[in-house]
Amino acid sequence: MTTQPIKLDVHEQIESAHTLASKFYTDPAILDAEKARIFRRTWQLVGTLNTPCGESGGKSGTERTIADPETFFTVDVVGEPVVVVRDKQSTLRAFSNVCRHRAGPIAQGSGCKNVLRCGYHGWTYTLDGRLIGTPDVEGVEFFDRSTMGMVPLRLETWEQLIFVNFDQNAEPLSAFLGGIPEQARGFRFDGLQPVERRDYIIDCNWKVYVDNYLEGYHIPVAHPGLMREIDYAQYRTDTYRYYSQQFAPIRAMKPGDASERFYPPGGGLQEALYFWIFPNLMLNVYPDNLSTNLIVPLSHDKTLTIFEWFFHDPHSEEVRQRIQRAVAFSDEVQQEDIELCRTVQRGLNSATYDRGRYSVKRENGVHHFHMLLSEFLAKL
């Protein structure tokens, strides 16, 4: 990884700016720098405050919810193993999931335990991070268990979402969320339950996917279903310190189009709210549900996007039908975006392309993202 500041050369005024040079999407070395300077210095979504242990927390696997005391789950944060625990007193904590002995996994999957035992040599830790069990270490000089506990990470929550940060000096989560809690006040977060998760692997750089999300410029061309739902003439993006918001008012009904509409105008929240939080989280707030979209780089040209949906009262027949329609609608848009991002990545590798220009009206969110990239990559 380069130890020098990385200059993206993006003009701070969008009217004068050129887009990122193609090498920032195609050079594997850039991703190494991004992991160190961006992903380990920002708040990363890792799970939710939901399901009690008796319902699903006792399963092994990929559950990323936590509620009961003495429960845990594990998660990978852009290559960094993490374990999130709730101790006997219900205190929520996050640690590096790497044993202090020889880097084995302290915990695996998810479940209910009052201590965590490394699966390699059996070193044992309490849920507050203390090392209490070290088999067969007699004779080791100057060994002090009190200095060998699990490495703690910063953890904060908003509503039901759990975030961690590797940087002890980073600004608090509230600085990254900014005005989002106030702007989303029309949505009822209480009682939301996770109903489905879908993972998509896309052959593109992670920034290609984020760029695509941050502009509605392509909606009239690429998303006919979404175009039916929103009032594109009123679509706009507002940028803030560490996030942006895309406003997409629900389009008024026209005679004869009720059967084609997914969100007919009515009571409650009357616009879809699309929030992006630097660097890789999207919050999509619809009139009756919330979805999160987490963008995880797997390599310089391969990206994992994790979609999760949250509804109220998911066991009722009416809501189950809404869930099926919402997931199908989202998947339709996602499949369209996957093809766009795949072909853009191919174009970025072309010898004929290096940089483009921004639409001042439609791509200010993309420019804002690129300015934040420039800010963080310039830091050592």
C-alpha positions, -999 to +999 in steps of 0.1 A: +000+000+000+012+035-008+024+056+022+020+088+003-011+110+001-033+101-029-044+130-050-077+125-069-075+159-086-113+167-085-121+204-086-142+215-056-166+233-080-187+208-099-190+232-129-152+230-134-146+194-123-137+163-142-148+129-129-124+105-113-097+092-135-103+056-145-072+043-126-091+049-093-115+022-104-091-002-120-059-002-099-058-029-071-034-007-051-060+020-046-083-004-028-056-012-002-053+025+006-091+028+007-094+000+033-068+017+056-078+054+051-115+051+045-132+019+057-112+017+090-118+054+097-156+055+092-187+040+108-196+006+093-230-010+096-226-044+112-260-055+124-293-047+141-309-046+175-335-072+170-344-109+173-342-124+208-318-154+212-347-178+215-360-170+181-329-170+159-298-159+179-291-195+189-285-205+153-251-207+138-245-189+106-249-153+093-274-138+117-264-102+125-291-094+150-287-092+188-311-086+217-307-109+247-279-107+273-251-131+267-255-133+229-231-125+201-227-125+163-197-123+141-192-102+109-165-094+084-159-056+080-141-052+046-117-080+056-115-073+093-131-100+116-154-085+142-175-099+170-204-080+186-216-091+220-242-082+247-229-091+281-249-103+312-257-067+321-269-061+285-240-038+276-234-039+239-197-041+228-176-048+197-142-064+195-117-076+169-125-112+164-088-122+164-073-141+193-043-124+210-024-157+209-019-167+173-047-149+155-073-176+155-111-168+156-124-160+190-160-166+180-177-181+150-212-176+137-237-163+162-254-176+194-258-175+231-227-178+253-214-163+285-177-167+274-160-169+240-134-196+234-110-194+205-115-222+181-077-227+175-061-232+210-089-226+234-080-192+248-111-180+266-125-144+270-153-129+289-180-108+271-164-076+284-132-086+266-110-100+295-087-130+289-095-156+315-084-189+301-049-198+286-043-236+285-007-248+288+011-215+290+031-224+321+067-213+318+060-183+297+080-154+311+065-119+318+030-131+307+003-108+319-033-118+310-046-084+319-028-069+288-040-096+264-077-091+263-098-087+232-091-055+212-121-033+216-137-013+188-159+017+190-196+008+188-226+032+185-262+027+175-290+046+158-325+033+160-320-005+155-288-002+135-254-011+150-222+005+137-185+000+146-154+021+139-118+010+141-106+046+145-106+058+181-102+094+169-130+094+143-159+118+148-190+102+165-217+085+145-239+115+150-215+136+129-219+111+100-257+109+104-260+146+107-297+156+101-309+121+090-328+113+122-347+146+119-352+143+081-366+107+085-389+116+115-420+109+094-411+072+093-420+049+122-389+029+131-403+014+163-413-022+157-394-028+125-384-064+120-359-078+095-377-099+069-353-107+041-317-104+030-303-107-005-266-106-015-255-096-050-220-099-063-212-074-091-182-073-114-173-037-107-154-015-084-173-005-052-172+032-062-189+024-095-219+011-076-219+041-052-216+065-081-246+049-097-267+051-066-259+087-060-276+101-091-310+098-106-297+109-140-300+074-154-335+067-141-355+077-172-332+056-194-326+025-172-354+022-147-389+023-163-405+007-132-390+032-108-398+060-132-435+052-129-433+057-092-415+090-088-420+125-099-386+128-118-390+165-125-389+171-087-361+147-081-331+163-064-300+156-043-290+176-013-254+171+001-243+175+037-210+169+055-208+131+054-241+122+037-265+131+010-302+128+005-321+122-027-356+134-027-380+114-049-416+125-044-442+098-051-458+107-085-494+117-085-519+091-098-530+093-134-563+077-147-558+040-154-523+035-138-534+023-104-527-014-113-491-005-123-482+016-093-463+001-063-467+031-041-500+049-049-503+083-032-522+081+002-516+086+039-483+085+057-449+093+043-454+106+008-419+104-006-392+079-009-362+090+010-328+079-002-299+086+022-263+078+015-238+078+044-201+079+035-186+057+024-208+027+016-242+027+032-276+035+017-308+038+037-339+036+015-370+048+034-403+040+017-438+047+029-441+013+045-406-002+049-369+004+053-342-012+034-304-010+039-279-014+012-243-021+023-215-019-003-185-042+004-155-042-019-143-078-025-115-068-049-107-038-071-133-051-096-157-072-076-183-058-051-208-074-027-240-055-022-261-066+008-297-057+008-319-061+039-356-052+043-374-043+075-412-042+079-438-038+107-460-068+115-444-091+089-465-122+099-498-108+086-509-120+052-513-084+039-478-075+050-463-107+036-477-097+002-462-062+005-429-078+014-429-100-017-438-070-039-412-047-023-384-073-026-394-080-062-396-043-071-362-037-055-347-067-072-360-054-106-341-021-101-311-039-087-308-062-118-309-032-140-282-015-119-260-046-119-259-046-157-251-009-158-223-012-133-208-042-150-207-024-184-193+008-168-165-012-152-157-026-186-157+009-201-134+022-174-108-004-186-110+009-221-079+025-236-102+052-251-116+065-217-100+083-188-123+110-174-156+126-180-177+156-168-205+159-142-240+169-148-243+200-126-281+194-121-281+156-117-247+145-104-239+167-075-242+137-052-215+119-071-192+149-070-198+152-032-188+116-028-156+121-049-147+151-027-149+130+004-128+103-012-102+129-020-103+142+016-098+108+032-073+094+008-051+125+013-047+116+050-019+093+061 
